[in-house]
Amino acid sequence: SCLPFAKPSHARAAMTAGKVFEPMQRYAVAVALLTAGAVVAGFLAGSRSAERRERARWQGIHRRRREDVCECGTVLPKGASAEERQRHRTSNRHNKNMQQLERASEVVVCEEVGEYRAAAVQLVRPTDWVLEVGSHVGGTTKVIAGLTSKVIGVDQQADLVAQARTKLPNIRFEILDAFDAYKVLALSRELAPERFNKVFIDISGSRDIATVVRLMDQFENTLRPEVMIVKSQALKRLLMRSQLWIHHPSQLERS
């Protein structure tokens, strides 16, 4: 009979070492998993803590807005009493600020034509008189005309106005330079005793801010519409980066 094969001594030693190493491997993996779990838990806890701090900071800013900023825009002294607040509301400064705010047009800024037409759908009522500046061939004018019959489109390019009149014969289009205040006022007087209470402005969405604001200021001082809807990429970007100093986060840090 044959004798059973005897494993060499070095093979037996390797098997013994492997049996010892396997638990150590499992232990090392468990430690690594626990460590990773602790790191993730710590990160999440830190994120939640940071989120709570940020929320509390903004809540503090909103509280400051409600408590320390008058509706006229004046920053009131911190901890002002009810009597002091009432005294401010009867002051000339408060009355002047409120009059200016009441006379000012609301401004809605859009970046592209989809936003511009969506604003028309949401803001135009059947009773509104609408002036559309930069009517082009009447794309947006058609949308507005579906919401109110009282709309006039103006453009300074005669060929575009001709195309718009051909496409939309039931809508009034005029060749007019919107910066010509006398002609704009003459057009507005035709509506008397009514007036343009909504003005849509699209003089090219990429036009520089100075030109756009100059036209807005002209309408603010002549037509005095309730709302101006303006399509301007540059103006939208500027407003997205802007905030009032009285609402700036640093004001909370100083208080």
Sequence and secondary structure as in RCSB ss.txt:
>XXXX:A:sequence
SCLPFAKPSHARAAMTAGKVFEPMQRYAVAVALLTAGAVVAGFLAGSRSAERRERARWQGIHRRRREDVCECGTV
LPKGASAEERQRHRTSNRHNKNMQQLERASEVVVCEEVGEYRAAAVQLVRPTDWVLEVGSHVGGTTKVIAGLTSK
VIGVDQQADLVAQARTKLPNIRFEILDAFDAYKVLALSRELAPERFNKVFIDISGSRDIATVVRLMDQFENTLRP
EVMIVKSQALKRLLMRSQLWIHHPSQLERS
>XXXX:A:secstr
        HHHHHHHHHHHHHHHHHHHHHHHHHHHHHHHHHHHHHHHHHHHHHHHHHHHHHHHHHHHHB TTS B
  TT  HHHHHHHHTSHHHHHHHHHHHHS EEEEESSHHHHHHHHHHH  TT  EEEES TTSHHHHHHHTT S 
EEEEES HHHHHHHHHH TTSEEEE  TT HHHHHHHHHTTTTS   EEEE S TTS HHHHHHHHHHHHHHT  
SEEEEE HHHHHHHHT   GGG HHHHHH 
